[in-house]
Amino acid sequence: MMLDRTSAGDLRIEGGRCLVDGELVALSIAADAAGSVTSPGGAEACVLDAGGLLVLPGIVDIHGDAFERQIMPRPGVDFPIDIALLESDRQAVANGITTVFHGVTWSWEPGLRGPDNARHLLDAIERLRPACAADTRVHLRHEIFNLDAEATILRWLAARRIDVLAFNDHMTMTVEAMGRTSSLARMVERSGVSKSAFLEIADRVRARRGEVADSIGRIATAARAHGVPMLSHDDTSPEQRLRYRALGCRVAEFPTTVETAEAAAADGDAIVFGAPNVVRGGSHTGWTRAADMIARGLCSVLASDYYYPAPLLAAFRLAADDVLPLARAWALVSDSAAAAVGLVDRGRIAPGQRADLVLVDDTSSGPPRVIATITAGRIVHLTEADRVTRIGRRRPVRQEGALT
């Protein structure tokens, strides 16, 4: 359910336990007509009864490609991009994600991650953004061997069509996969071409490896000039992290070794791991275990990666396993995530911040349930409609305080 506030009044949230300044406190908050958090006032308001619920900052998901499963749920089975993006938007807000960075991979591979799909995705995200419930942004995952894409990426950076830029190297993985039949088969299926054609393309691209470093440098220079945050993906060594840091990449995504994560942390870089890794108890690739990295202070951000329910579930799993208190665990998917990509207007519940909120029922023996999601003061997901009333006709709600 999506409810639009009228311009005549605010959205008021009463009776919940709100996460403010690292503490869960009983208070009432409101969102004004501009979609910012404020203290409840006297104007007529739509009241959302949060009794018995947690009121948490909305999840900021800086790396997610689960939308690809809506485009191609099975190899060779395609659905229109518009349908896939709108369905992904519904899934995101239903899981408490209020800011979503779609990880659009532009690779040298044809098919799902090829140039046509990258262009169509960027166009579709821009066209559908006003219809999306979540604040929807573009995380361009640039395959560094995709040298033919450089000129277009430079234009996109100049036009500010890209919100964050990541440098990826899946060529090395491809070379390694050539000795593993199952891994290579998945890549071939995704590409939509025959195995022989795929290997021919990979050989041709790999032959230009001497041009890669200069191309990375030019793209990084443009990203810095246009104020676009940069990330490096799957850093394999401290030396690789240092090289990317020198280019201005201050976010390390999924470092593959403890030593690499330590190198990132030593210089104050943000470190991203996948929330599914926490929920499942380990990496599906056999690399570092995210919960262990968090316990060692070597992870500052959790992202949905390939599964939208994971950030919310991961935060509560970390708290249940006594890895972190809930407030600190939630920061990994909200405040710290926003800060990593330069978003200073969200991730916290405070006056003047965007009214991006998620109301969660954590009282049952099962997993936490999202009851309501609010973006910029608008209720965009609601599972218990009787919690919404108009002021003057609402159920009595115990008020413990107000946000100041």
Salt bridges, closest charged atoms under 4 A:
ASP4 OD1 - ARG378 NH1 3.43
GLU14 OE2 - ARG12 NH1 3.88
GLU14 OE1 - ARG394 NE 3.13
ASP49 OD2 - ARG395 NH2 2.88
ASP65 OD1 - ARG69 NH1 3.13
ASP65 OD2 - ARG113 NH2 3.72
ASP65 OD2 - ARG141 NH1 3.07
GLU68 OE1 - ARG69 NH1 3.86
GLU68 OE1 - ARG113 NH2 3.08
ASP82 OD1 - ARG127 NH2 2.53
GLU87 OE1 - ARG90 NH2 2.97
GLU109 OE1 - ARG190 NH2 2.95
ASP123 OD1 - ARG161 NH2 2.83
GLU126 OE1 - ARG161 NH2 2.78
ASP135 OD2 - ARG137 NH2 3.19
ASP135 OD2 - ARG346 NH1 2.57
GLU143 OE2 - HIS170 ND1 2.97
ASP148 OD1 - ARG208 NH1 3.02
GLU150 OE2 - ARG218 NE 2.61
ASP203 OD1 - ARG206 NH2 2.66
GLU211 OE2 - ARG208 NE 3.05
ASP234 OD2 - HIS233 NE2 3.37
ASP235 OD2 - ARG241 NE 2.75
GLU253 OE2 - HIS63 ND1 2.62
GLU253 OE1 - HIS139 NE2 3.96
GLU253 OE1 - HIS233 ND1 3.29
GLU262 OE2 - ARG296 NH2 3.23
ASP267 OD2 - ARG245 NE 3.13
ASP267 OD2 - ARG250 NH2 3.38
ASP269 OD2 - ARG241 NH1 2.60
ASP269 OD2 - ARG245 NE 2.92
ASP269 OD1 - ARG250 NE 2.55
ASP292 OD1 - ARG289 NH1 2.63
ASP305 OD1 - HIS63 NE2 3.51
ASP321 OD2 - ARG317 NE 2.61
ASP345 OD1 - ARG346 NE 2.82
ASP356 OD2 - ARG354 NE 2.84
ASP361 OD2 - ARG369 NH2 3.02
ASP362 OD1 - ARG17 NH2 3.08
GLU384 OE2 - ARG369 NH2 3.49
GLU384 OE1 - ARG387 NE 2.65
GLU400 OE2 - ARG398 NE 2.29
